[in-house]
């Protein structure tokens, strides 16, 4: 039973919807409850049975009524539990809490929720474990956790039980004191907030809450009821800072009961763990902030401990207190001390990086006693943070990336108000020197992390000091030199220009950088450029062409030099990616504001690409661009290419390298090669129908088998056979037949495909490169087209081909898809030996004998490097052996078993010039496959092939 339940509950946890497809939630819930009530089931199994109710209560209890019924059943089970089953009882309380909270039974004030609340309070008040019963203490701890969860989900639920909770906390001397203190603090905070939301609430209401009564919250009058969901959401935090507003409860100076409760909690707070202390202090801070009658000085006794703490959570709580009370609690000396401590902690060598980053963030959002103005969440520096104090946080190249950027940001704020001259002006100079040091590291081959850090640091520096021309202009020059030596940084530079332009709309630095890059690119000697460098240059020039302020004549001159045959042979090579990059630049120039002055040179470039580029696709698109350029106005051209321009500025909507790779609408979409999400079709090996051997075939074979080949005939046949390999016209190729078929998943867009171009790429060097194959069309409801794949082997080994295709759909869109890999098996390279047709089987038999003798002779010589023989054995019945030969080896058979000859002889040619010879004979113990080959490296593949075909026979017993 336990195993069965374990499997079922594991299946439910993995996928509740899939599990419930075979049953219903109601039926499964009934089974769980029935098993929980069964006395025969062990309690370890019952604990496991509760997990679905804890993890997916709303799935099993879809309505409040089902949730309430389930809760009543579970409480009935709890009432019948023996005292020793504490672990099960704890899990049962958790399951009850999950069901009641998630089904809204608590917020709807159901009777089951009231009974459960009474049960939890009863358990919490049971102090029978004070004399050493640790097991029962864990039950009380669970009950306390459940009460805290109920209060957190329904604020105000326990507001009428504050006196009771205070008494429990004061009487508790075990570790549960911490749990009771946290629960009381949470309930107190929620109760005070509830009063701030009630009209006319005053000190009398607060005194009544602290005095308590015997009724739970939902039994009070409506105006004292639970808070609605909107109010509950506010309770995440009510500390809004000195410039914000906090809901308050006007009680006057007479609130000694509340002060007594607060003092008691604060005096015992040091006994709690740091996290619990932080939570308690945060909630009490909110309480004092909401009750002006309680002075913030009530926290003064705790400040000495908090100001010197090394705990992150406690220091954070201290800052929240400072944000709430400012100079009402913290003196100027306290403020200066906290700030200096934050600076020290931000660079303390024993702290982790996340901790130091947190302390730096606290400096940037430091709650000052008397802030100059509202920061509205922006990063601002406190007045007390002077350059001398911040000197300890200057960035260095030895900092990690996050720390370096955080320090650079902070120090940039410190030096932002400085001038460029004077004693303090050296701070800005140091920051620029630091940026230059990073640049030198990148220049000397820094890691990718260093590269990214440098460009982020550059953006940070520019965001603060772009107006300092001495440094911004110097940075532009250094970036241009860096790019010339490391063109792979083109995407980083483009991104830097984009981000700077977006964030610093009033600055023209990005345009200046792009113009400078255009200059260094167009002036670089073409002879020294690699194809990769040229591709990156074109990507950069395409970005430069987006700027209406930058003249483009030098770009056109560069493009003309690239495609001119006298200076480059790139057009002849017909590289598609390069051509696409060229078109990308041209496309942006087509919508440039100064197109009128660029018309003639741009038209010459497009015409040259149309006539002389070595790729048809590039020629076609160049021809289209040329037609658009020479027939449409600039306004219509920009409209057709879907480009929104801002006159004299950067294009608002940028596209990718060219319209071929752009994602757009209308004409742009038609010119795009889209990428499919998954394979649309595949190549499937064509099934050839096996030809049955006729009686005439057998008689002919018998006549040929009767012809004996003498050693002289075998030698002559071998010499004649070898002579044809010397003929340069001899070309050994493998032709494989496939069928192009749709995959099973249907997509109506791809039911009719046209102009399919199949491209294959090798995964090794066993075969020559394959040419592309064109297929006119592929319709889902028509017969599959046949595809002939021609392979020219270098070595006849198994291989895998990667396949992809470009095709057109019926709506005129072009698509690119990746096909499943094509696996070429070893046996697919098998061919009959290329003997003259007049030889017949008798001639091939002579050739077999000649090759067999030669290979066996050479394999016995120690100096033989290629020839080898081997033996493969397996157990096959005679009928299975004959079936195997006819099914797999018939095209290569040169001699069959007969009364005179009790063995099969098989001769296989494996291009370009290898052979596999088999003599297959039935012995007493097994079938022997004697193998001979003139290429010993084929033996592992031969062995694997023989294992495959022999194990496929039904009556094969074993292979050796």
BELTABEL-V489078 format. One record per residue. RES is the residue in one letter. PSI is psi in whole degrees, -180 to 180 (999 if undefined). NEAR is the number of other ideal C-beta (glycine too) atoms within 10 Angstrom. Layout:
# BELTABEL-V489078
{{RES | PSI | NEAR} {RES | PSI | NEAR}}
This chain:
# BELTABEL-V489078
{{X | -44 | 11} {X | -42 | 11} {X | -41 | 7} {X | -47 | 8} {X | -36 | 17} {X | -43 | 12} {X | -43 | 10} {X | -43 | 17} {X | -35 | 20} {X | -41 | 12} {X | -39 | 13} {X | -42 | 22} {X | -37 | 13} {X | -43 | 9} {X | 94 | 10} {X | -41 | 17} {X | -41 | 8} {X | -40 | 10} {X | -42 | 19} {X | -6 | 17} {X | -21 | 9} {X | -3 | 8} {X | -165 | 12} {X | 158 | 10} {X | -38 | 18} {X | -43 | 13} {X | -42 | 10} {X | -41 | 20} {X | -41 | 20} {X | -39 | 13} {X | -43 | 14} {X | -48 | 24} {X | -38 | 19} {X | -41 | 11} {X | -34 | 15} {X | -30 | 22} {X | -12 | 13} {X | 120 | 12} {X | -19 | 5} {X | -22 | 7} {X | 140 | 17} {X | 156 | 11} {X | -23 | 18} {X | -38 | 11} {X | -39 | 18} {X | -36 | 22} {X | -41 | 16} {X | -34 | 17} {X | -22 | 23} {X | -16 | 22} {X | -39 | 16} {X | -36 | 22} {X | -30 | 26} {X | -38 | 15} {X | -35 | 15} {X | 60 | 17} {X | -36 | 21} {X | -21 | 15} {X | -43 | 18} {X | -24 | 24} {X | 79 | 25} {X | -13 | 14} {X | 164 | 11} {X | -37 | 16} {X | -42 | 12} {X | -39 | 17} {X | -41 | 27} {X | -42 | 20} {X | -42 | 16} {X | -41 | 24} {X | -41 | 26} {X | -39 | 16} {X | -43 | 20} {X | -37 | 22} {X | -32 | 16} {X | -41 | 12} {X | -41 | 19} {X | -40 | 19} {X | -25 | 8} {X | 1 | 9} {X | 136 | 14} {X | 157 | 9} {X | -27 | 10} {X | -8 | 10} {X | 56 | 17} {X | -41 | 19} {X | -44 | 16} {X | -40 | 22} {X | -38 | 23} {X | -46 | 20} {X | -33 | 21} {X | -40 | 22} {X | -40 | 24} {X | -42 | 17} {X | -42 | 26} {X | -43 | 28} {X | -45 | 25} {X | -45 | 22} {X | -47 | 26} {X | -37 | 31} {X | -46 | 20} {X | -24 | 18} {X | 10 | 26} {X | 19 | 16} {X | -32 | 23} {X | -49 | 25} {X | -24 | 20} {X | 4 | 15} {X | 44 | 16} {X | 161 | 21} {X | -36 | 11} {X | -38 | 23} {X | -40 | 26} {X | -42 | 15} {X | -40 | 13} {X | -40 | 25} {X | -43 | 21} {X | -39 | 11} {X | -44 | 17} {X | -43 | 22} {X | -36 | 18} {X | -44 | 10} {X | -42 | 20} {X | -31 | 25} {X | -10 | 13} {X | 103 | 13} {X | 28 | 16} {X | -11 | 9} {X | 3 | 16} {X | -16 | 13} {X | 24 | 6} {X | 2 | 7} {X | 89 | 13} {X | -30 | 9} {X | -46 | 14} {X | -29 | 18} {X | -35 | 18} {X | -31 | 16} {X | -41 | 20} {X | -38 | 24} {X | -40 | 19} {X | -41 | 23} {X | -39 | 24} {X | -41 | 22} {X | -40 | 18} {X | -41 | 24} {X | -40 | 26} {X | -37 | 20} {X | -42 | 16} {X | -42 | 19} {X | -38 | 23} {X | -37 | 16} {X | -27 | 16} {X | 78 | 24} {X | 135 | 25} {X | -3 | 24} {X | -39 | 24} {X | 19 | 26} {X | -27 | 25} {X | 4 | 23} {X | 20 | 26} {X | -43 | 19} {X | -42 | 16} {X | -45 | 18} {X | -37 | 24} {X | -41 | 21} {X | -40 | 14} {X | -41 | 23} {X | -43 | 21} {X | -32 | 14} {X | -21 | 12} {X | 127 | 19} {X | -2 | 9} {X | -172 | 15} {X | -13 | 11} {X | -12 | 20} {X | -38 | 17} {X | -43 | 20} {X | -42 | 24} {X | -38 | 24} {X | -43 | 26} {X | -40 | 21} {X | -45 | 22} {X | -42 | 27} {X | -43 | 26} {X | -46 | 21} {X | -39 | 28} {X | -46 | 25} {X | -46 | 22} {X | -38 | 27} {X | -43 | 23} {X | -42 | 27} {X | -38 | 23} {X | -40 | 23} {X | -35 | 23} {X | -22 | 16} {X | -7 | 14} {X | 133 | 13} {X | 131 | 5} {X | 4 | 6} {X | 143 | 19} {X | -161 | 14} {X | -30 | 19} {X | -41 | 10} {X | -40 | 17} {X | -41 | 21} {X | -38 | 15} {X | -40 | 15} {X | -45 | 24} {X | -28 | 18} {X | -31 | 11} {X | 164 | 16} {X | -174 | 13} {X | 5 | 8} {X | 144 | 11} {X | 171 | 18} {X | -39 | 24} {X | -6 | 21} {X | -7 | 13} {X | 177 | 15} {X | 166 | 6} {X | -38 | 6} {X | -7 | 9} {X | 13 | 20} {X | -169 | 15} {X | 151 | 21} {X | 149 | 22} {X | 175 | 11} {X | -34 | 10} {X | -43 | 7} {X | -35 | 16} {X | -38 | 18} {X | -26 | 10} {X | -21 | 13} {X | 2 | 18} {X | -36 | 6} {X | 136 | 11} {X | 8 | 22} {X | 110 | 17} {X | 1 | 13} {X | 171 | 17} {X | -27 | 17} {X | -3 | 11} {X | -171 | 11} {X | 146 | 8} {X | 135 | 14} {X | 133 | 15} {X | 156 | 14} {X | 114 | 23} {X | 108 | 11} {X | -10 | 21} {X | -173 | 9} {X | -12 | 10} {X | 84 | 13} {X | 50 | 20} {X | -29 | 11} {X | -45 | 16} {X | -43 | 24} {X | -36 | 15} {X | -44 | 12} {X | -44 | 20} {X | -44 | 20} {X | -41 | 12} {X | -43 | 15} {X | -41 | 21} {X | -37 | 16} {X | -30 | 11} {X | 0 | 15} {X | -29 | 18} {X | -17 | 9} {X | -15 | 12} {X | 163 | 19} {X | 159 | 12} {X | -43 | 14} {X | -43 | 13} {X | -37 | 17} {X | -45 | 24} {X | -45 | 23} {X | -42 | 18} {X | -47 | 23} {X | -37 | 24} {X | -46 | 19} {X | -38 | 22} {X | -33 | 24} {X | -42 | 25} {X | -39 | 24} {X | -48 | 22} {X | -36 | 24} {X | -31 | 22} {X | -14 | 19} {X | 93 | 22} {X | -21 | 16} {X | -16 | 18} {X | 118 | 19} {X | 144 | 15} {X | -17 | 18} {X | -10 | 12} {X | -21 | 16} {X | -5 | 21} {X | -39 | 11} {X | -23 | 11} {X | -15 | 20} {X | -39 | 17} {X | -40 | 8} {X | -38 | 13} {X | -36 | 19} {X | -26 | 15} {X | 10 | 11} {X | 152 | 16} {X | 3 | 12} {X | 129 | 15} {X | -45 | 19} {X | -38 | 17} {X | -37 | 20} {X | -37 | 23} {X | -43 | 15} {X | -38 | 23} {X | -42 | 25} {X | -35 | 17} {X | -39 | 20} {X | -40 | 25} {X | -36 | 24} {X | -35 | 20} {X | -38 | 24} {X | -15 | 21} {X | -126 | 18} {X | 0 | 15} {X | -21 | 13} {X | -34 | 20} {X | 127 | 23} {X | 172 | 11} {X | -37 | 11} {X | -40 | 8} {X | -43 | 16} {X | -45 | 21} {X | -39 | 13} {X | -44 | 14} {X | -42 | 22} {X | -44 | 19} {X | -38 | 14} {X | -39 | 16} {X | -40 | 20} {X | -42 | 20} {X | -45 | 11} {X | -28 | 20} {X | -18 | 24} {X | 21 | 16} {X | 127 | 13} {X | -20 | 5} {X | -5 | 7} {X | 154 | 16} {X | 163 | 10} {X | -47 | 13} {X | -38 | 10} {X | -44 | 16} {X | -37 | 22} {X | -37 | 18} {X | -43 | 17} {X | -37 | 23} {X | -37 | 21} {X | -35 | 15} {X | -35 | 19} {X | -42 | 22} {X | -21 | 17} {X | 36 | 15} {X | 127 | 21} {X | 102 | 21} {X | 153 | 20} {X | -45 | 18} {X | 81 | 10} {X | 146 | 16} {X | -38 | 9} {X | 177 | 7} {X | 131 | 12} {X | -15 | 15} {X | 38 | 7} {X | -9 | 7} {X | 159 | 8} {X | 122 | 12} {X | 154 | 17} {X | 142 | 18} {X | 151 | 21} {X | -33 | 13} {X | -10 | 15} {X | 93 | 20} {X | 162 | 12} {X | -35 | 16} {X | -40 | 9} {X | -37 | 16} {X | -5 | 20} {X | -27 | 13} {X | -12 | 12} {X | 19 | 21} {X | 139 | 18} {X | 149 | 23} {X | 163 | 10} {X | -9 | 13} {X | -9 | 7} {X | 153 | 19} {X | 167 | 13} {X | -50 | 15} {X | -43 | 14} {X | -42 | 19} {X | -46 | 20} {X | -38 | 18} {X | -42 | 24} {X | -40 | 24} {X | -40 | 24} {X | -45 | 19} {X | -46 | 22} {X | -30 | 22} {X | -39 | 19} {X | -37 | 17} {X | -44 | 22} {X | 4 | 20} {X | -37 | 12} {X | -3 | 9} {X | 158 | 15} {X | 176 | 10} {X | -12 | 12} {X | 175 | 8} {X | 179 | 8} {X | -42 | 8} {X | -11 | 15} {X | -12 | 13} {X | -19 | 14} {X | -44 | 18} {X | -38 | 23} {X | -38 | 13} {X | -42 | 15} {X | -39 | 24} {X | -36 | 17} {X | -39 | 11} {X | -43 | 21} {X | -39 | 21} {X | -38 | 13} {X | -42 | 13} {X | -41 | 23} {X | -40 | 20} {X | -37 | 13} {X | -44 | 15} {X | -41 | 19} {X | -31 | 15} {X | 21 | 8} {X | 42 | 9} {X | 161 | 18} {X | 171 | 10} {X | -37 | 7} {X | -40 | 10} {X | -40 | 15} {X | -48 | 18} {X | -41 | 14} {X | -41 | 23} {X | -47 | 26} {X | -32 | 20} {X | -40 | 19} {X | -38 | 22} {X | -44 | 21} {X | -41 | 16} {X | -47 | 17} {X | -44 | 22} {X | -34 | 24} {X | -24 | 15} {X | -34 | 17} {X | 25 | 20} {X | -25 | 19} {X | -12 | 12} {X | 94 | 16} {X | -32 | 11} {X | -39 | 12} {X | -39 | 20} {X | -40 | 18} {X | -39 | 13} {X | -39 | 14} {X | -37 | 21} {X | -46 | 17} {X | -43 | 12} {X | -38 | 16} {X | -37 | 23} {X | -44 | 17} {X | -40 | 12} {X | -42 | 18} {X | -40 | 22} {X | -34 | 15} {X | -20 | 8} {X | 80 | 16} {X | -16 | 21} {X | -10 | 11} {X | 5 | 20} {X | -48 | 20} {X | -36 | 13} {X | -42 | 20} {X | -40 | 23} {X | -43 | 19} {X | -39 | 13} {X | -43 | 21} {X | -42 | 24} {X | -49 | 15} {X | -40 | 17} {X | -41 | 21} {X | -35 | 19} {X | -42 | 10} {X | -30 | 13} {X | 74 | 16} {X | -25 | 7} {X | -4 | 6} {X | 146 | 16} {X | 17 | 13} {X | -40 | 20} {X | -41 | 22} {X | -40 | 19} {X | -40 | 16} {X | -46 | 25} {X | -39 | 25} {X | -40 | 17} {X | -41 | 17} {X | -38 | 24} {X | -40 | 24} {X | -48 | 13} {X | -30 | 16} {X | -48 | 25} {X | -20 | 18} {X | -10 | 10} {X | 140 | 16} {X | 129 | 6} {X | -31 | 14} {X | -25 | 7} {X | 1 | 7} {X | 135 | 17} {X | 168 | 9} {X | -37 | 11} {X | -42 | 11} {X | -42 | 16} {X | -41 | 22} {X | -40 | 20} {X | -38 | 21} {X | -43 | 26} {X | -37 | 24} {X | -41 | 19} {X | -41 | 24} {X | -32 | 26} {X | -39 | 25} {X | -38 | 23} {X | -38 | 26} {X | -12 | 25} {X | -14 | 22} {X | 116 | 23} {X | -21 | 18} {X | -17 | 14} {X | 123 | 18} {X | 147 | 14} {X | 12 | 26} {X | -38 | 12} {X | -33 | 17} {X | -43 | 26} {X | -38 | 22} {X | -39 | 12} {X | -45 | 21} {X | -41 | 25} {X | -39 | 15} {X | -34 | 13} {X | -40 | 21} {X | -6 | 19} {X | 128 | 15} {X | -30 | 11} {X | -26 | 6} {X | -9 | 12} {X | 146 | 16} {X | 22 | 9} {X | -34 | 20} {X | -38 | 23} {X | -37 | 11} {X | -31 | 13} {X | 34 | 16} {X | 121 | 19} {X | -42 | 14} {X | -41 | 14} {X | -44 | 22} {X | -38 | 25} {X | -38 | 22} {X | -40 | 23} {X | -44 | 29} {X | -32 | 27} {X | -43 | 24} {X | -45 | 28} {X | -39 | 24} {X | -40 | 25} {X | -33 | 25} {X | -26 | 25} {X | -26 | 23} {X | 19 | 23} {X | 143 | 24} {X | -30 | 18} {X | 33 | 16} {X | -33 | 17} {X | -39 | 9} {X | -13 | 13} {X | -1 | 20} {X | -53 | 14} {X | -52 | 9} {X | -35 | 17} {X | -40 | 24} {X | -39 | 14} {X | -42 | 15} {X | -46 | 24} {X | -39 | 26} {X | -39 | 16} {X | -44 | 18} {X | -36 | 24} {X | -38 | 18} {X | -29 | 12} {X | -6 | 15} {X | 146 | 26} {X | 12 | 15} {X | 128 | 19} {X | -40 | 10} {X | -45 | 18} {X | -41 | 24} {X | -42 | 18} {X | -44 | 14} {X | -35 | 24} {X | -40 | 24} {X | -40 | 15} {X | -46 | 16} {X | -40 | 27} {X | -42 | 21} {X | -43 | 12} {X | -41 | 17} {X | -40 | 20} {X | -5 | 11} {X | -18 | 9} {X | 153 | 15} {X | 168 | 10} {X | -37 | 17} {X | -46 | 10} {X | -36 | 11} {X | -45 | 17} {X | -38 | 19} {X | -42 | 14} {X | -34 | 15} {X | 8 | 22} {X | 44 | 17} {X | 123 | 21} {X | 123 | 11} {X | 148 | 18} {X | 121 | 10} {X | 125 | 6} {X | 13 | 10} {X | -170 | 14} {X | 146 | 20} {X | 136 | 19} {X | -39 | 10} {X | 110 | 9} {X | 146 | 14} {X | 178 | 22} {X | -164 | 15} {X | -37 | 20} {X | 174 | 24} {X | -19 | 24} {X | -40 | 21} {X | 11 | 18} {X | 152 | 20} {X | 112 | 10} {X | -155 | 17} {X | 165 | 9} {X | -126 | 11} {X | -38 | 14} {X | -42 | 19} {X | -36 | 17} {X | -28 | 13} {X | -1 | 22} {X | 141 | 20} {X | 107 | 16} {X | 156 | 13} {X | 127 | 10} {X | 151 | 15} {X | -31 | 7} {X | 174 | 9} {X | 139 | 16} {X | -39 | 22} {X | 175 | 22} {X | 165 | 18} {X | 123 | 22} {X | 134 | 14} {X | 129 | 14} {X | 135 | 13} {X | 113 | 8} {X | 137 | 7} {X | 127 | 5} {X | 136 | 9} {X | 127 | 9} {X | 140 | 7} {X | 130 | 11} {X | 169 | 9} {X | -36 | 7} {X | -36 | 8} {X | -43 | 12} {X | -40 | 11} {X | -40 | 10} {X | -43 | 13} {X | -38 | 17} {X | -42 | 11} {X | -40 | 12} {X | -34 | 17} {X | -26 | 19} {X | -18 | 11} {X | 117 | 14} {X | 143 | 12} {X | 125 | 19} {X | 160 | 10} {X | -35 | 11} {X | -43 | 9} {X | -39 | 18} {X | -39 | 20} {X | -41 | 15} {X | -44 | 15} {X | -40 | 23} {X | -42 | 18} {X | -42 | 10} {X | -37 | 16} {X | -41 | 22} {X | -27 | 13} {X | -32 | 10} {X | -23 | 12} {X | -22 | 11} {X | -25 | 7} {X | 123 | 8} {X | -18 | 5} {X | -12 | 5} {X | 122 | 12} {X | 117 | 9} {X | 117 | 17} {X | 155 | 12} {X | 128 | 18} {X | 120 | 9} {X | 138 | 17} {X | 128 | 12} {X | 166 | 19} {X | 136 | 15} {X | 117 | 21} {X | 151 | 14} {X | 152 | 19} {X | 170 | 15} {X | -40 | 6} {X | 127 | 9} {X | 137 | 10} {X | 114 | 13} {X | -23 | 8} {X | -25 | 14} {X | 24 | 20} {X | -32 | 14} {X | 116 | 16} {X | 144 | 24} {X | 158 | 14} {X | 58 | 12} {X | 125 | 22} {X | 112 | 15} {X | 131 | 23} {X | 135 | 15} {X | 141 | 20} {X | 143 | 10} {X | 153 | 14} {X | -4 | 11} {X | -174 | 11} {X | 26 | 10} {X | -20 | 16} {X | 158 | 21} {X | 159 | 13} {X | 144 | 9} {X | 145 | 18} {X | 156 | 10} {X | 152 | 10} {X | 133 | 19} {X | 135 | 10} {X | 124 | 18} {X | -47 | 9} {X | 163 | 14} {X | 114 | 21} {X | 140 | 14} {X | -31 | 15} {X | 16 | 7} {X | 166 | 9} {X | 149 | 7} {X | 134 | 16} {X | 148 | 15} {X | 143 | 11} {X | 125 | 18} {X | 117 | 10} {X | 116 | 20} {X | 120 | 12} {X | 140 | 20} {X | 103 | 14} {X | 144 | 20} {X | -39 | 12} {X | 130 | 17} {X | 63 | 29} {X | 162 | 17} {X | 150 | 16} {X | 172 | 21} {X | 135 | 12} {X | 131 | 18} {X | 134 | 14} {X | 142 | 21} {X | 170 | 14} {X | 148 | 25} {X | 133 | 16} {X | 171 | 23} {X | 139 | 17} {X | 174 | 16} {X | -19 | 13} {X | 7 | 9} {X | 0 | 9} {X | 147 | 15} {X | 141 | 17} {X | 151 | 19} {X | 134 | 14} {X | 154 | 22} {X | 127 | 14} {X | 157 | 20} {X | 148 | 13} {X | 148 | 12} {X | 119 | 20} {X | 124 | 11} {X | 113 | 20} {X | 163 | 15} {X | -43 | 19} {X | -16 | 16} {X | -11 | 16} {X | -2 | 26} {X | 138 | 20} {X | 150 | 17} {X | 151 | 13} {X | 138 | 17} {X | 70 | 12} {X | 156 | 19} {X | 145 | 10} {X | -30 | 6} {X | -17 | 6} {X | -39 | 16} {X | -169 | 14} {X | -30 | 19} {X | -42 | 19} {X | -39 | 22} {X | -32 | 23} {X | -42 | 23} {X | -42 | 27} {X | -41 | 26} {X | -48 | 27} {X | -39 | 24} {X | -46 | 22} {X | -40 | 23} {X | -46 | 19} {X | -42 | 15} {X | -45 | 16} {X | -43 | 21} {X | -36 | 14} {X | -47 | 11} {X | -32 | 16} {X | -23 | 17} {X | -13 | 10} {X | 139 | 9} {X | -29 | 4} {X | -4 | 5} {X | 130 | 14} {X | -20 | 8} {X | -43 | 14} {X | 147 | 19} {X | 154 | 19} {X | 156 | 17} {X | 169 | 15} {X | 129 | 9} {X | 131 | 21} {X | 145 | 16} {X | 166 | 22} {X | 114 | 16} {X | 140 | 21} {X | 163 | 15} {X | -41 | 10} {X | -40 | 10} {X | -36 | 17} {X | -45 | 21} {X | -41 | 14} {X | -40 | 15} {X | -46 | 21} {X | -44 | 19} {X | -30 | 14} {X | -39 | 12} {X | -28 | 18} {X | 6 | 18} {X | -43 | 14} {X | -17 | 11} {X | 9 | 21} {X | 129 | 19} {X | -14 | 23} {X | 135 | 23} {X | 167 | 19} {X | 139 | 18} {X | -177 | 12} {X | -33 | 5} {X | -33 | 8} {X | 113 | 14} {X | 35 | 9} {X | 153 | 16} {X | 145 | 21} {X | 126 | 23} {X | 133 | 23} {X | 116 | 24} {X | 132 | 22} {X | 130 | 20} {X | 107 | 25} {X | 149 | 19} {X | -34 | 15} {X | 35 | 14} {X | 160 | 19} {X | 149 | 20} {X | 122 | 23} {X | 135 | 23} {X | 135 | 23} {X | 113 | 16} {X | 120 | 22} {X | 139 | 16} {X | 121 | 16} {X | -179 | 8} {X | -41 | 4} {X | -23 | 9} {X | 173 | 17} {X | 130 | 21} {X | 127 | 16} {X | 101 | 20} {X | 122 | 17} {X | 136 | 22} {X | 138 | 22} {X | 149 | 25} {X | 15 | 20} {X | 97 | 17} {X | -22 | 15} {X | -11 | 13} {X | -15 | 24} {X | -44 | 16} {X | -38 | 11} {X | -37 | 19} {X | -45 | 21} {X | -44 | 15} {X | -40 | 13} {X | -45 | 19} {X | -38 | 21} {X | -40 | 13} {X | -49 | 14} {X | -30 | 16} {X | -36 | 22} {X | -14 | 11} {X | -13 | 11} {X | 140 | 18} {X | -36 | 7} {X | 28 | 11} {X | 129 | 18} {X | -41 | 10} {X | 156 | 10} {X | 138 | 17} {X | 999 | 9}}
